[in-house]
């Protein structure tokens, strides 16, 4: 059984009718999962209430109090914008906290089972920096989950693989000073947010940025996984791997220009499983509903094989 952490409350982060990061993304994925041949191998789990965790102390290790209070105030005033791309609705602050808790639940599930877990939550997080959200992201879910994992018994090193088509500027900025965390990003370059140059190696040689030119396909990605991604993490030997699983490198995705296909994410998952079976997959981007849902299915199916 593969745990999938999900709640309908994640639909309550409202972004507007024409925003690509919309509730329908999760609805498309849950519909596809419920129609999948392997549905009887999925264990749906509700996320832990943020109130049941000492969430704020961990949150404040990643984000400034000023930013946390600002986000809360905007939401409780009825909504607004962090920037031109990042709308906030009245429930967004509470939903973002629940998403953080869900990523932590993914850590708990994977460590308990010694097998993968999938966190089907929104809003996404890898662009959120210490003092502000951006690029559809509110809290830095993957970075917080990594720090949470390091508090668990026997966990001394955590890897973060970010295969979203956009560089996870927020994640990198938060974790690159921590020698217990290794971060690897595969992303289109040039592309939003303009960060993620290959020369950036982190403070402890713990960052590996792998920029891809527009038009790249699996024929270009696969050798990079073989020769760079897997060796990078195999040398680091993480006790847990967290995957910022964005699916916007699909050819049909409207926000980038990489030419992957949904089944390619099954191959990516195989490479992850070579590193460890203790993996937390957490949803980031992916804005074409059909290829998004089919890519998530490809990821989960490989975990069940």
N, C-alpha and C positions, 0 to 999 in steps of 0.2 A: 504493500500500500504506500502511495506517495501522498504526503500531506500537502494540501493546497489551502493556504490561509486566505480567507476572503470574507467580506461583509458587504451587504447592500449599502451600508453607510458610506462606503467609498464613492457611491454615486452622488452623494450630497455635496461634493465639492463642485460647484457649478461654475462653468467658465464661459458660458454664452453660446449662442446657437452656432456660430461659425468658427469657434476655436477648435484647433485640431486635437488638443488634449481634453477630450470630452468623456462624459460618463459612458457613452455608447461603446467605448473601447473595451471596458470590462464586460459589458453586456454581450458583445460579440464573442469574447473569449469564453465566458461561462456557457453560452449557448453551444459553442463548438465542443467544449469539453463534455457537456451533458449528452451530446450526440455521438461522442467518440466510442469506438469499440472497446476501449480500455476503461470506460467510466467506472466499472466495478472495482478498479484498482486505485481509484482516487478517494482519499479521505478528506472531505471538506471540514475545515476547522475555522471557527470564529476567532478573530484576534482577541487577545487579552485587553481588557479595559485599561486605558492609560492610568486611571485612578488606582488600579491594583498594582501598579509598578511604581518604583521611585524614579519615574521617568524624567522629572525636571532636572535632577542633579546631573544625569548623564547628558541631557539636552544642552545644559549650560556649559559642559565641557567642550561642546562643538560650536554652539552659537552664542552670541552675546545676549545678555539679558535685554539690552536695548532693542535688538532685532526681534526677539521672542515677544516682547511686550508690544512692539509696533504691529506685528502680525496679528496678535490677539485684538488689539484696539481696532484695526481696520475691519476685521471680521465682525466684531461685536457691534460696530457702528453700522453694519449692514452690507459692507463690502467695499471694494475699490480695486486699485492696481498697485502691485509692487514695482512693476515697470510695464512697458507697452505690451509685453508678451505674457505677463503673469497676473491674471485676474484673481481676485479674492472674493468669495461669497460669504454669506453670514455663517455658514458651517465650516468654512475651509480650515480654520485654525484647529477645531476639534477633530476634523477628519484627518488632518496632517499628523496630529498626535497619534491617532489610531493607526495610521500607516506606519509610523515609527515603531509602535508596539508590535504591529504585525511582522515587521522585519526581525524584531527581536524574537518573536514566536518562531520564525523560520530558523533562527539560530538554535533555539531550544529543541525544535523538532529534529533538525539534522543531527545535532550532537547526541540526542537520546536514541535515535534510530541508527546512527552511523551511516546514513543514507541521505539522498537529496530531499529537499523540500522546496516548494514553489510559493512565493508570496505574491498574490494577485491583488495589489493595492495601488492606490493613487491618492494624492498627487505624487509624481516622481520626485527624485531628489538629487541627482548627481551634479546639477549646476548650482545648487544652493551653497553659498559660501558662509564663512564664519559670521559675517555681519549683514547678510541679506540674501534673499531668494532671487532667482532670475530664471529665464528660460523654462517656464512652466513649473519650476521646482520650488518647494517651500522649506523643507528640512532635509538635511543630508543623510538620507536613510541608510545608505550603504556604509558610510563612515561611522555613524552611530552604532549600527549593528556590529561592525568590526570591533569597536571599543567595548561594546557589551560582551562580545564573544571572549575577549581577552580577560574578562573578569571571571570566566567559567573555569572550573578545575581542569587542569591538563592542557589548556589552550595557551600556548606561548607565541604562536605566529599565525597571522591571518592573511590570506591573499585576497585581493579584490581584482577581478577581471571585469572590465567594462567594455562590452562589445556593442554598446549603443553607437550609432553613426556619428554622434557628436561627442567631443572630448568632455570628460567629466571634470571640468575645471574646479568645481567645489570639492569633490572627493579628493582630488590630488592635493589641493591646497591644505586640506585638513589633515591628511595622513602622511604627507611626504616627510615630515619631521620625526615620524615614529618608526624606529627600527624594527618593531614587531609587526609592522604591516607592510606588505608589498602591493603595489598598484600597477596594473597593466591596462592600457587603453588602446583599443583599435578604433580608429575614427577617420572620417573623411577630412582631408585638409587640402586647400582651404575650405573652411566651413565654420558656422557658428559653433562656439563663441570665439574662435580665432586663437585658442590656446592649444597646448599639447604638442609642442615641437619635439622631435626625436632627441635633441640634445639635452632635454630636461631629464635628469636621472635621480632626483630626490636628494635628500640630505645624507642618505645611507646607501646610495646606489640601489634604492628600493622602488624606483619608478621606471617603467618601460613604456614609452609612448611610441605607437606604431601608426604613423599617418599614412593614409591611402589616397591616391588621386581619384578624382571623379571618374566613374566608369569602371572601377575595379570590380571583379567578380570572384567567384569561388576559386578559380584557377590562380588568382593572385593571393587570396587569403590563406588557402590551405598550406602552401609552403611556409608562410609566416607563422602559422600555428605550430608546424612541425619543427622549425628551426629556431624560433624565438620565444613564442609564448610558453610552450610546454617546458623547454629547458629553463626558462626564467623561474617558473614556479617550482619545477623539480629541484632546482638548486636551493630555493628558499625553504622548501619543505613545509608548507602551511599545514597547520592542524585543522583548518577549516578554510574553504574557498567560498567567497561571496561573489556572485555574478550580478553585476548591473546589467540586466537582460533587457536591452532596448532592441526593438525589431524594426528600426527605421532605416536600416541599410538594405532593405528589400528594394528591388527594382521598381515596384509600384508605389513606393512611399513618396508622398508629395513634398517632403521637406529636405530631401538630400538627393544625391546622384550616384549612389553605389548600386551595383546590379546583382545583389544576392537574391536567392530564391528561398521560400520557406524551408525546404528540405535541408538547406545548407546549415541551418541552426541545429539540426540533428547531428551533423558532423561536428560542429563546434562543441556540442554537448559531449560527444564521444571523447574529444580531446580533454575536456574538463574531468571526465571520469577516469582518465589515465592518471591525472594528478592526485585525485582523492575522490572517495564517494561521499565525503562529508561536504556537501555543497548546498548553499542557499541561493536559489535563483529568485531575484526580485525584479518586478517589472519596472522598466524605465520608459523609453519612447516606443514608437510604432504607431503610425497614424492612418495607414490604409487598413480598414477593418478586416478585410478578407485575409490579406497576407499576414497581418498581425496575429489573428486567431490561429491560422494554419502553422505559423512559426512556433507559437507557444505549444501547440499540439506536438510538433516535431521534437521540441525540447523534452517535453514530459514523456513522450513515447520512448525515447532513448534511455531515459532514467529507469523505465520499467523493464527494459529488455534484460 
